[in-house]
Amino acid sequence: MTCPLAQRDGLEARIVTSAVFFAVGTGLILHVRRALLRELRQIRKVAGAAQSVLLRPLPPRIDGLNIAAAQLSADHGANIGGDLYEVIATEHGVRVVMGDVRGHGLGAIGTVAAVLGSFREAVHDEPELACVLRRLERALARHLRERARAEHPSAGPEPDSPVAEEFVTVLLLEIRRDGEVYALNCGHPAPYLLGAGRVEPLPGAEPLPPLGPFPLPAELAAGRCGRLLPGEALFLHTDGVEDARDPHGRFFPLAATLSRAVRVQPFSPQSVLRTVFTDLLRHSGGRPADDVAVLILRNDRSRVAPTQQGHSVAQHVTRAQGFRGAGTRNPQ
């Protein structure tokens, strides 16, 4: 404002003055933009670290099981959403949880934290898988009550109906040292059993209601699902996988994709995961409309040597008796 050149009325002086103001303004804008980008990168780094602690990366092997897992949030900018999974080796066997919180994105992270935190503690304390599930139910109810009080302080210390529409589907698995598999399923998609060129749903777990809307039955016992033989794998997923649609409204053909993935022998959890996610992203046009989580566990504890032909026949009979006869629900 005090520049002598700015006091002149000539066209040349006005052009020079405008150029100076434009250059100064552009410099200020670029400086602010760079500062905001640095702050945004730092916020994303902190958020990514926090989300990695919540849904921590799984090791490639746990107690002889080869593991591959991945998830994809439907919300842009979020590393995790409403899907959850965890695998922990305990003295009772390898225990697995796969769950799906109603909704997706940042709003479901609190519920994911409550369920996972309870699971990580309960699997070591509880000898029965049914007791682990009851601990998850209590943790979820406590979390919903606290959230209802925070959102509606006038509801009092103990709201009658914390969050009526909130629920979590949960699948609990226990894989013992001998390969025996036990399960409890609260409204979650059934896992698939993957073998040599074979893909079939894992039987044996009677469906229970999702956690949240209804209490668990008074009598609760894990269902026996047969034996996971060496070289076989379990494919766990959330409903965002099979519910993904293409532009024509067609659902993702998960069973057909798995059949193609295990056609190449020997298959690995990593190759199956890569095939499923590649086809899923292609099918949904780059990003599914719902959160997606996939977990694959292959039994690598003891492989049958090529010379043990007689044992392979016996194992085939054992598998047939285990999985085809697992329709009845036996106590742990």
Residue frames relative to the residue before (quaternion, step in Angstrom):
aa qw qx qy qz dx dy dz
M 1.0000 0.0000 0.0000 0.0000 0.00 0.00 0.00
T 0.7313 0.4105 -0.2356 0.4911 3.61 1.13 -0.57
C 0.4350 0.6999 -0.4659 0.3222 3.57 1.29 0.02
P 0.4898 -0.6762 0.4563 0.3077 3.67 -0.81 0.95
L 0.6190 0.5603 -0.3519 0.4231 3.56 1.08 -0.71
A 0.6502 0.5336 -0.3210 0.4352 3.55 1.09 -0.66
Q 0.6275 0.5531 -0.3450 0.4258 3.58 1.19 -0.38
R 0.5829 0.5908 -0.3743 0.4136 3.59 1.20 -0.29
D 0.3887 -0.7396 0.5118 0.2000 3.54 -1.18 0.62
G 0.4721 0.6994 -0.4377 0.3106 3.59 1.21 -0.07
L 0.6225 -0.5671 0.3967 0.3654 3.56 -1.21 0.58
E 0.6443 0.5298 -0.3246 0.4460 3.57 0.97 -0.86
A 0.6521 0.5110 -0.3139 0.4637 3.59 0.96 -0.86
R 0.6524 0.5134 -0.3191 0.4572 3.59 0.96 -0.80
I 0.6411 0.5203 -0.3284 0.4587 3.58 1.00 -0.82
V 0.6628 0.5000 -0.3055 0.4663 3.58 0.92 -0.92
T 0.6528 0.5138 -0.3167 0.4578 3.58 0.94 -0.89
S 0.6558 0.5090 -0.3134 0.4610 3.61 0.91 -0.86
A 0.6443 0.5206 -0.3256 0.4560 3.58 1.00 -0.81
V 0.6380 0.5213 -0.3282 0.4621 3.57 1.02 -0.83
F 0.6697 0.4906 -0.3034 0.4677 3.58 0.85 -0.95
F 0.6426 0.5236 -0.3246 0.4555 3.60 0.98 -0.81
A 0.6619 0.5038 -0.3085 0.4615 3.59 0.95 -0.88
V 0.6659 0.4923 -0.3093 0.4675 3.60 0.92 -0.88
G 0.6654 0.5057 -0.3071 0.4551 3.58 0.94 -0.88
T 0.6456 0.5154 -0.3206 0.4635 3.57 1.01 -0.82
G 0.6429 0.5265 -0.3244 0.4520 3.58 0.99 -0.79
L 0.6534 0.5062 -0.3134 0.4677 3.58 0.99 -0.84
I 0.6536 0.5173 -0.3162 0.4530 3.58 0.94 -0.86
L 0.6640 0.4998 -0.3025 0.4668 3.58 0.93 -0.88
H 0.6331 0.5270 -0.3329 0.4589 3.57 1.03 -0.76
V 0.6647 0.4858 -0.3016 0.4809 3.58 0.92 -0.90
R 0.6398 0.5332 -0.3305 0.4441 3.59 0.98 -0.83
R 0.6620 0.4982 -0.3128 0.4644 3.59 0.92 -0.87
A 0.6409 0.5181 -0.3266 0.4627 3.58 1.01 -0.75
L 0.6608 0.4995 -0.3067 0.4688 3.57 0.97 -0.84
L 0.6478 0.5140 -0.3255 0.4584 3.60 0.98 -0.77
R 0.6283 0.5205 -0.3359 0.4706 3.59 1.03 -0.77
E 0.6645 0.4957 -0.3039 0.4694 3.57 0.95 -0.86
L 0.6453 0.5182 -0.3217 0.4601 3.60 1.00 -0.81
R 0.6445 0.5107 -0.3273 0.4656 3.60 0.97 -0.81
Q 0.6536 0.5082 -0.3163 0.4631 3.57 0.99 -0.79
I 0.6400 0.5185 -0.3214 0.4672 3.60 1.00 -0.82
R 0.6606 0.4993 -0.3084 0.4683 3.58 0.96 -0.85
K 0.6333 0.5252 -0.3372 0.4576 3.58 1.03 -0.75
V 0.6642 0.4900 -0.3031 0.4763 3.60 0.94 -0.86
A 0.6618 0.5023 -0.3090 0.4629 3.58 0.94 -0.88
G 0.6483 0.5169 -0.3217 0.4573 3.59 0.99 -0.79
A 0.6438 0.5105 -0.3224 0.4701 3.58 1.02 -0.77
A 0.6571 0.5066 -0.3148 0.4610 3.59 0.96 -0.84
Q 0.6807 0.4791 -0.2936 0.4701 3.58 0.94 -0.86
S 0.6222 0.5344 -0.3465 0.4553 3.60 1.10 -0.58
V 0.6204 0.5159 -0.3405 0.4828 3.57 1.12 -0.61
L 0.6562 0.5105 -0.3147 0.4580 3.58 0.99 -0.80
L 0.7760 0.1031 -0.0411 0.6209 3.59 0.76 -1.04
R 0.0945 -0.8638 0.4940 0.0292 3.52 0.49 1.29
P 0.5642 -0.5985 0.4394 0.3612 3.58 -1.10 0.62
L 0.3990 -0.7225 0.5177 0.2255 3.55 -0.98 0.86
P 0.5008 -0.6295 0.4872 0.3400 3.59 -1.08 0.60
P 0.6060 -0.5910 0.3763 0.3768 3.63 -1.10 0.49
R 0.7934 0.1253 -0.0715 0.5913 3.61 1.16 -0.49
I 0.0005 -0.7645 0.6444 -0.0149 3.54 -1.11 0.84
D 0.8503 -0.1387 0.0594 0.5042 3.56 -0.64 1.17
G 0.7643 -0.3920 0.1963 0.4730 3.56 0.85 0.97
L 0.6055 0.5239 -0.3628 0.4769 3.59 1.25 0.10
N 0.3161 -0.7244 0.5860 0.1784 3.55 -0.90 0.99
I 0.0980 -0.8428 0.5285 -0.0272 3.57 -0.62 1.17
A 0.0442 0.7461 -0.6643 0.0123 3.51 -1.20 0.74
A 0.0713 0.8027 -0.5851 0.0914 3.57 -0.88 0.92
A 0.0845 0.7729 -0.6261 0.0597 3.54 -1.20 0.59
Q 0.0633 -0.7799 0.6211 0.0448 3.53 -1.24 0.49
L 0.1598 -0.7698 0.6151 0.0595 3.52 -1.28 0.53
S 0.2936 -0.7664 0.5491 0.1581 3.56 -0.74 1.09
A 0.4663 -0.6792 0.4949 0.2764 3.55 -1.07 0.76
D 0.6429 0.5038 -0.3194 0.4804 3.60 1.23 -0.37
H 0.4218 -0.6871 0.5316 0.2597 3.57 -0.86 0.97
G 0.7792 0.3197 -0.2473 0.4790 3.56 -0.95 0.91
A 0.6853 0.4222 -0.2861 0.5199 3.60 1.25 -0.17
N 0.3897 -0.7274 0.5183 0.2244 3.55 -0.92 0.94
I 0.7821 0.1468 -0.0828 0.5999 3.57 1.12 -0.62
G 0.2094 -0.7721 0.5868 0.1252 3.54 -1.27 0.35
G 0.8051 -0.2735 0.2124 0.4815 3.55 -0.82 -1.02
D 0.5720 0.5759 -0.3929 0.4322 3.61 1.23 0.11
L 0.0559 -0.8043 0.5916 0.0018 3.56 -1.11 0.71
Y 0.0757 0.7712 -0.6314 0.0305 3.54 -1.24 0.54
E 0.0529 0.7750 -0.6286 0.0385 3.53 -1.26 0.51
V 0.1052 -0.7645 0.6341 0.0483 3.57 -1.17 0.69
I 0.0434 0.8071 -0.5817 0.0915 3.58 -0.68 1.12
A 0.3179 -0.7266 0.5793 0.1884 3.56 -0.96 0.93
T 0.0070 -0.7953 0.6047 -0.0413 3.57 -0.81 1.05
E 0.6597 -0.4862 0.3799 0.4290 3.57 -1.29 0.02
H 0.6546 0.4983 -0.3062 0.4789 3.59 1.26 -0.28
G 0.6860 -0.3907 0.2779 0.5473 3.58 1.30 -0.18
V 0.6053 -0.5140 0.4344 0.4251 3.55 -1.31 -0.04
R 0.1170 -0.8095 0.5747 0.0266 3.55 -0.65 1.12
V 0.1413 -0.8073 0.5728 -0.0104 3.50 -0.92 1.08
V 0.0543 -0.7614 0.6435 0.0563 3.54 -1.13 0.69
M 0.0026 0.7393 -0.6734 0.0000 3.53 -1.15 0.80
G 0.0692 0.8281 -0.5475 0.0981 3.57 -0.69 1.07
D 0.1768 -0.7614 0.6183 0.0824 3.51 -1.35 0.34
V 0.2403 -0.7712 0.5782 0.1149 3.56 -0.58 1.21
R 0.5404 -0.6067 0.4656 0.3509 3.57 -1.02 0.77
G 0.7511 0.2648 -0.2492 0.5510 3.55 -0.78 1.07
H 0.2245 -0.7672 0.5840 0.1414 3.55 -1.28 -0.07
G 0.6883 0.4992 -0.3481 0.3947 3.51 -1.32 0.13
L 0.8196 -0.2959 0.1893 0.4526 3.53 -1.33 -0.34
G 0.6099 0.5881 -0.3563 0.3941 3.60 1.08 -0.61
A 0.7072 0.4558 -0.2576 0.4751 3.59 1.16 -0.53
I 0.4682 0.7119 -0.4395 0.2844 3.60 1.22 -0.21
G 0.6255 0.5512 -0.3447 0.4314 3.61 1.00 -0.75
T 0.6632 0.4861 -0.3005 0.4833 3.57 0.99 -0.83
V 0.6108 0.5386 -0.3463 0.4658 3.60 1.02 -0.75
A 0.6609 0.5103 -0.3100 0.4545 3.59 0.92 -0.89
A 0.6541 0.5174 -0.3235 0.4471 3.60 0.95 -0.82
V 0.6889 0.4765 -0.2868 0.4650 3.61 0.90 -0.92
L 0.6890 0.4789 -0.2947 0.4574 3.59 0.84 -0.93
G 0.6374 0.5322 -0.3341 0.4459 3.58 0.98 -0.78
S 0.6632 0.4905 -0.3022 0.4778 3.57 0.98 -0.80
F 0.6475 0.5259 -0.3239 0.4463 3.59 0.96 -0.85
R 0.6743 0.5201 -0.3077 0.4244 3.59 0.84 -0.94
E 0.6895 0.4382 -0.2808 0.5036 3.57 1.14 -0.51
A 0.6948 0.5149 -0.2885 0.4109 3.57 0.87 -0.97
V 0.6226 0.5766 -0.3679 0.3802 3.63 0.94 -0.74
H 0.6814 0.4603 -0.2939 0.4872 3.59 1.13 -0.51
D 0.7061 0.4839 -0.2635 0.4448 3.58 1.09 -0.67
E 0.7631 0.3935 -0.1925 0.4752 3.57 0.95 -0.87
P 0.3532 -0.7494 0.5166 0.2163 3.63 -0.73 1.01
E 0.7270 0.3800 -0.2233 0.5265 3.61 1.15 -0.56
L 0.5143 -0.6530 0.4640 0.3063 3.56 -0.98 0.87
A 0.6037 0.5682 -0.3533 0.4335 3.59 1.11 -0.66
C 0.6440 0.5124 -0.3232 0.4671 3.59 1.04 -0.70
V 0.5896 0.5512 -0.3627 0.4658 3.59 1.12 -0.61
L 0.6657 0.5039 -0.3045 0.4585 3.57 0.93 -0.90
R 0.6437 0.5069 -0.3316 0.4676 3.60 0.98 -0.72
R 0.6157 0.5297 -0.3500 0.4667 3.59 1.06 -0.63
L 0.6369 0.5157 -0.3261 0.4712 3.58 1.03 -0.78
E 0.6354 0.5335 -0.3304 0.4501 3.58 0.99 -0.81
R 0.6769 0.4812 -0.3005 0.4689 3.60 0.90 -0.87
A 0.6423 0.5233 -0.3283 0.4536 3.59 0.99 -0.79
L 0.6551 0.5055 -0.3141 0.4655 3.59 0.98 -0.81
A 0.6510 0.5143 -0.3188 0.4583 3.59 0.93 -0.87
R 0.6507 0.5086 -0.3137 0.4686 3.59 0.98 -0.85
H 0.6499 0.5146 -0.3157 0.4617 3.60 0.97 -0.84
L 0.6762 0.4922 -0.3055 0.4551 3.61 0.90 -0.85
R 0.6249 0.5223 -0.3461 0.4657 3.59 1.05 -0.68
E 0.6672 0.4942 -0.3062 0.4657 3.58 0.91 -0.87
R 0.6568 0.5036 -0.3183 0.4623 3.58 0.98 -0.75
A 0.6372 0.5235 -0.3282 0.4606 3.58 1.04 -0.76
R 0.6465 0.5049 -0.3288 0.4680 3.60 1.00 -0.75
A 0.6550 0.5097 -0.3187 0.4577 3.59 1.02 -0.78
E 0.7108 0.4488 -0.2628 0.4736 3.60 0.99 -0.81
H 0.7908 0.1298 -0.0502 0.5960 3.59 1.10 -0.70
P 0.1856 -0.8311 0.5130 0.1081 3.62 0.24 1.19
S 0.6303 0.5565 -0.3417 0.4199 3.61 1.09 -0.58
A 0.5271 0.6526 -0.4116 0.3561 3.60 1.24 -0.20
G 0.5312 -0.6416 0.4134 0.3678 3.62 1.20 -0.26
P 0.7146 -0.4681 0.3002 0.4243 3.58 -1.25 0.09
E 0.7940 0.1499 -0.0774 0.5840 3.61 1.08 -0.64
P 0.2063 -0.8021 0.5472 0.1212 3.63 0.03 1.19
D 0.5249 -0.6497 0.4531 0.3115 3.57 -1.04 0.83
S 0.7915 0.0865 -0.0262 0.6044 3.58 0.93 -0.87
P 0.2970 -0.8123 0.4639 0.1918 3.61 0.11 1.26
V 0.7451 -0.1880 0.1806 0.6139 3.56 0.49 -1.21
A 0.2867 -0.8412 0.4266 0.1677 3.52 0.20 1.34
E 0.7562 0.3992 -0.2175 0.4706 3.59 0.97 -0.78
E 0.5273 0.6339 -0.4157 0.3839 3.61 1.22 0.07
F 0.1708 0.7705 -0.6044 0.1091 3.57 -0.92 0.88
V 0.2250 -0.7531 0.6072 0.1164 3.52 -1.34 0.41
T 0.2521 -0.7222 0.6198 0.1753 3.57 -0.90 0.90
V 0.0628 -0.8161 0.5733 -0.0378 3.56 -0.89 1.01
L 0.0713 -0.7474 0.6589 0.0459 3.53 -1.11 0.82
L 0.0902 -0.7842 0.6137 0.0146 3.55 -0.77 1.14
L 0.0516 -0.7852 0.6171 0.0057 3.56 -0.96 0.94
E 0.0871 -0.7504 0.6511 0.0735 3.51 -1.27 0.58
I 0.0903 -0.7927 0.6029 0.0043 3.57 -0.61 1.20
R 0.2240 -0.8153 0.5237 0.1039 3.55 -0.37 1.23
R 0.7298 -0.4535 0.2900 0.4215 3.55 -1.31 0.25
D 0.7035 0.4429 -0.2693 0.4862 3.60 1.07 -0.68
G 0.6110 -0.5831 0.3404 0.4134 3.60 1.27 0.11
E 0.4514 0.6801 -0.4657 0.3419 3.60 1.23 -0.07
V 0.1837 -0.7924 0.5788 0.0582 3.55 -0.93 0.99
Y 0.0530 -0.7663 0.6403 0.0055 3.56 -0.95 0.99
A 0.0741 -0.8258 0.5589 -0.0175 3.55 -1.03 0.78
L 0.0840 -0.7166 0.6868 0.0881 3.48 -1.43 0.46
N 0.0767 -0.8253 0.5591 -0.0181 3.56 -0.68 1.11
C 0.0824 -0.7924 0.6044 0.0037 3.55 -0.63 1.20
G 0.8363 -0.2586 0.1088 0.4710 3.56 0.12 1.34
H 0.5235 0.6467 -0.4092 0.3745 3.60 1.20 0.31
P 0.5996 -0.5477 0.4223 0.4026 3.63 -1.14 0.47
A 0.4938 -0.6711 0.4721 0.2879 3.56 -0.97 0.92
P 0.4663 -0.6710 0.4909 0.3021 3.60 -1.03 0.70
Y 0.3949 -0.6851 0.5566 0.2546 3.54 -1.33 0.28
L 0.3204 -0.6986 0.6069 0.2023 3.51 -1.22 0.69
L 0.1305 -0.7993 0.5854 0.0381 3.57 -0.71 1.11
G 0.0202 0.7923 -0.6083 0.0428 3.53 -0.86 1.04
A 0.7518 -0.3297 0.2796 0.4979 3.54 -1.24 -0.47
G 0.8307 -0.1379 0.0418 0.5378 3.57 -0.12 1.30
R 0.6406 0.5136 -0.3104 0.4792 3.58 1.23 0.39
V 0.0027 0.7695 -0.6379 0.0313 3.56 -1.00 0.92
E 0.1879 0.7794 -0.5751 0.1628 3.57 -0.64 1.11
P 0.5599 -0.5999 0.4353 0.3703 3.61 -1.08 0.60
L 0.4579 -0.6688 0.5132 0.2824 3.55 -1.08 0.73
P 0.2410 -0.7996 0.5303 0.1462 3.62 -0.57 1.07
G 0.6220 0.6401 -0.3725 0.2542 3.50 -1.37 -0.19
A 0.7070 0.4267 -0.2764 0.4917 3.64 1.08 -0.48
E 0.2874 -0.7649 0.5512 0.1688 3.58 -0.42 1.19
P 0.4914 -0.6943 0.4343 0.2964 3.60 -0.87 0.90
L 0.1451 -0.7482 0.6439 0.0676 3.52 -1.16 0.81
P 0.5916 -0.5685 0.4067 0.4017 3.64 -1.14 0.36
P 0.5996 -0.5544 0.4174 0.3986 3.61 -1.13 0.49
L 0.5536 -0.5977 0.4605 0.3524 3.54 -1.19 0.51
G 0.6528 0.5148 -0.3858 0.4000 3.54 -0.97 0.90
P 0.8037 0.3035 -0.1968 0.4725 3.62 0.28 -1.16
F 0.8122 0.1531 -0.0451 0.5611 3.61 0.95 -0.85
P 0.4963 -0.6471 0.4750 0.3308 3.61 -1.07 0.62
L 0.5678 -0.5835 0.4572 0.3579 3.54 -1.24 0.46
P 0.6030 -0.5611 0.4071 0.3949 3.62 -1.13 0.49
A 0.5958 -0.5753 0.4202 0.3708 3.55 -1.19 0.55
E 0.7368 0.2970 -0.1785 0.5805 3.58 1.04 -0.81
L 0.0944 0.8091 -0.5641 0.1353 3.53 -0.53 1.19
A 0.1284 0.7754 -0.6066 0.1196 3.57 -0.77 1.06
A 0.5205 -0.6409 0.4701 0.3121 3.55 -1.08 0.75
G 0.3783 -0.7283 0.5314 0.2099 3.56 -1.06 0.80
R 0.4098 -0.6987 0.5291 0.2530 3.57 -1.00 0.85
C 0.1768 -0.8173 0.5457 0.0544 3.56 -0.80 1.06
G 0.6687 -0.4806 0.3102 0.4750 3.60 1.20 0.23
R 0.5657 -0.5973 0.4614 0.3323 3.55 -1.29 -0.40
L 0.3127 -0.7200 0.5928 0.1799 3.53 -1.03 0.91
L 0.2318 -0.8150 0.5209 0.1037 3.55 -0.28 1.30
P 0.6514 -0.5009 0.3780 0.4264 3.60 -1.19 0.37
G 0.7729 0.2998 -0.2565 0.4970 3.55 -0.88 0.99
E 0.6382 0.4956 -0.3388 0.4819 3.60 1.22 -0.31
A 0.1936 -0.7890 0.5786 0.0729 3.54 -1.22 0.57
L 0.2966 -0.7080 0.6095 0.1980 3.52 -1.34 0.41
F 0.1778 -0.7739 0.6035 0.0733 3.55 -0.93 0.98
L 0.0626 -0.7958 0.6022 -0.0159 3.58 -0.52 1.24
H 0.0521 0.8076 -0.5826 0.0753 3.57 -1.00 0.79
T 0.4188 -0.6548 0.5545 0.2973 3.53 -1.32 0.21
D 0.6649 -0.5485 0.3247 0.3895 3.58 -1.21 0.41
G 0.5127 0.6460 -0.4252 0.3729 3.59 1.23 -0.17
V 0.5839 0.5738 -0.3754 0.4347 3.59 1.22 -0.37
E 0.7639 0.3735 -0.2073 0.4837 3.57 0.62 -1.13
D 0.6715 0.4973 -0.3018 0.4590 3.62 1.17 -0.47
A 0.4626 0.6775 -0.4584 0.3419 3.61 1.21 -0.10
R 0.1529 -0.8078 0.5673 0.0470 3.58 -0.89 0.94
D 0.4160 -0.6665 0.5553 0.2727 3.49 -1.28 0.49
P 0.7369 -0.4155 0.2679 0.4610 3.65 -1.19 0.06
H 0.6864 0.4613 -0.2878 0.4830 3.62 1.19 -0.42
G 0.5849 -0.6227 0.3550 0.3795 3.59 1.26 0.15
R 0.4961 0.6599 -0.4320 0.3630 3.60 1.23 0.18
F 0.4725 -0.6898 0.4794 0.2666 3.56 -0.99 0.92
F 0.5909 -0.5811 0.4320 0.3557 3.53 -1.24 0.53
P 0.3432 -0.7577 0.5164 0.2039 3.66 -0.73 1.00
L 0.1326 -0.8485 0.5072 0.0719 3.58 0.36 1.22
A 0.6679 0.5108 -0.3211 0.4357 3.61 0.81 -0.95
A 0.6641 0.4938 -0.3097 0.4682 3.59 0.94 -0.82
T 0.6396 0.5215 -0.3246 0.4622 3.58 1.03 -0.75
L 0.6534 0.5009 -0.3135 0.4732 3.59 0.99 -0.81
S 0.6277 0.5382 -0.3387 0.4490 3.58 0.99 -0.78
R 0.6665 0.4783 -0.2994 0.4872 3.57 1.00 -0.77
A 0.6496 0.5398 -0.3225 0.4273 3.60 1.04 -0.76
V 0.7373 0.3944 -0.2300 0.4980 3.62 1.03 -0.75
R 0.4467 0.6965 -0.4563 0.3274 3.58 1.25 0.03
V 0.6764 0.4304 -0.2751 0.5306 3.55 1.13 -0.66
Q 0.1122 -0.8178 0.5643 0.0160 3.58 -0.61 1.14
P 0.5759 -0.2667 -0.7728 0.0081 1.50 -1.92 1.60
F 0.3622 -0.7220 0.5424 0.2309 3.57 -0.96 0.81
S 0.2332 -0.7512 0.6018 0.1383 3.55 -1.24 0.51
P 0.6238 -0.5329 0.3962 0.4121 3.61 -1.15 0.42
Q 0.6440 0.5320 -0.3297 0.4398 3.58 1.02 -0.75
S 0.6668 0.4880 -0.3132 0.4681 3.61 0.96 -0.79
V 0.6301 0.5174 -0.3350 0.4723 3.61 1.04 -0.74
L 0.6503 0.5176 -0.3148 0.4583 3.57 0.94 -0.89
R 0.6567 0.5120 -0.3088 0.4596 3.57 0.92 -0.88
T 0.6630 0.5047 -0.3117 0.4566 3.60 0.92 -0.86
V 0.6757 0.5017 -0.3038 0.4465 3.58 0.87 -0.95
F 0.7030 0.4585 -0.2867 0.4620 3.59 0.81 -0.92
T 0.6206 0.5334 -0.3527 0.4538 3.61 1.00 -0.68
D 0.6980 0.4540 -0.2750 0.4808 3.58 0.86 -0.93
L 0.6378 0.5398 -0.3335 0.4366 3.59 1.02 -0.77
L 0.6795 0.4772 -0.2943 0.4732 3.58 0.89 -0.88
R 0.6331 0.5102 -0.3325 0.4779 3.56 1.06 -0.70
H 0.6612 0.5211 -0.3027 0.4468 3.59 0.98 -0.87
S 0.7666 0.3790 -0.1912 0.4817 3.59 0.93 -0.93
G 0.5446 -0.6544 0.3895 0.3513 3.60 1.22 0.14
G 0.7927 -0.3356 0.1630 0.4820 3.58 1.03 0.66
R 0.8021 -0.0508 0.0483 0.5931 3.61 1.05 -0.64
P 0.3971 -0.7220 0.5097 0.2473 3.61 -0.71 1.03
A 0.5617 -0.6153 0.4431 0.3309 3.55 -1.25 0.46
D 0.7562 0.2778 -0.1662 0.5687 3.61 1.21 -0.37
D 0.6368 -0.5129 0.4018 0.4123 3.55 -1.28 0.35
V 0.1541 -0.7845 0.5988 0.0475 3.55 -1.11 0.76
A 0.0669 0.7741 -0.6278 0.0467 3.56 -1.02 0.86
V 0.0510 -0.7865 0.6153 -0.0150 3.56 -1.02 0.89
L 0.0034 -0.7801 0.6247 -0.0345 3.56 -1.01 0.91
I 0.0502 -0.8014 0.5956 -0.0216 3.58 -0.79 1.07
L 0.0352 -0.7904 0.6114 -0.0126 3.57 -0.91 1.00
R 0.0784 -0.7957 0.6002 0.0189 3.58 -0.71 1.09
N 0.4234 -0.7047 0.5175 0.2371 3.55 -0.99 0.93
D 0.0345 0.8029 -0.5907 0.0728 3.57 -0.44 1.26
R 0.3131 0.8020 -0.4739 0.1849 3.58 1.20 0.33
S 0.7860 -0.1083 0.0879 0.6023 3.60 0.92 -0.83
R 0.1889 -0.8006 0.5632 0.0784 3.52 -0.56 1.18
V 0.4706 -0.6626 0.5083 0.2850 3.55 -1.13 0.69
A 0.4067 -0.7163 0.5116 0.2444 3.57 -0.77 1.02
P 0.6249 -0.5691 0.3685 0.3872 3.61 -1.10 0.55
T 0.6630 0.5190 -0.3210 0.4336 3.64 1.07 -0.61
Q 0.6335 0.5428 -0.3378 0.4357 3.58 1.22 -0.35
Q 0.0227 0.8423 -0.5370 0.0413 3.56 0.64 1.10
G 0.6511 0.5276 -0.3341 0.4313 3.56 0.95 -0.82
H 0.6519 0.5153 -0.3222 0.4536 3.58 1.02 -0.76
S 0.6092 0.5650 -0.3677 0.4177 3.61 1.03 -0.66
V 0.6286 0.5171 -0.3463 0.4664 3.61 1.04 -0.70
A 0.6556 0.5083 -0.3168 0.4598 3.57 0.94 -0.87
Q 0.6511 0.5069 -0.3222 0.4640 3.58 1.00 -0.76
H 0.6132 0.5396 -0.3551 0.4546 3.58 1.06 -0.68
V 0.6466 0.5006 -0.3202 0.4783 3.59 1.00 -0.81
T 0.6372 0.5311 -0.3265 0.4532 3.58 0.99 -0.83
R 0.6535 0.5112 -0.3180 0.4588 3.56 0.96 -0.87
A 0.6562 0.5145 -0.3173 0.4516 3.57 0.95 -0.89
Q 0.6736 0.4792 -0.3022 0.4747 3.57 0.96 -0.84
G 0.6681 0.5271 -0.3078 0.4255 3.57 1.02 -0.82
F 0.7884 0.3467 -0.1912 0.4709 3.57 0.65 -1.08
R 0.6890 0.4539 -0.3070 0.4743 3.61 0.97 -0.65
G 0.7166 0.4070 -0.2591 0.5037 3.57 1.17 -0.41
A 0.5238 0.6634 -0.3984 0.3561 3.57 1.22 0.26
G 0.3704 0.7522 -0.4853 0.2479 3.58 1.12 0.39
T 0.6576 0.4817 -0.3156 0.4857 3.59 1.14 -0.56
R 0.4106 -0.7114 0.5222 0.2293 3.53 -1.10 0.67
N 0.0702 -0.8088 0.5839 -0.0028 3.54 -0.53 1.23
P 0.5114 -0.6250 0.4745 0.3503 3.58 -1.08 0.57
Q 0.6410 -0.5330 0.3866 0.3944 3.52 -1.23 0.49
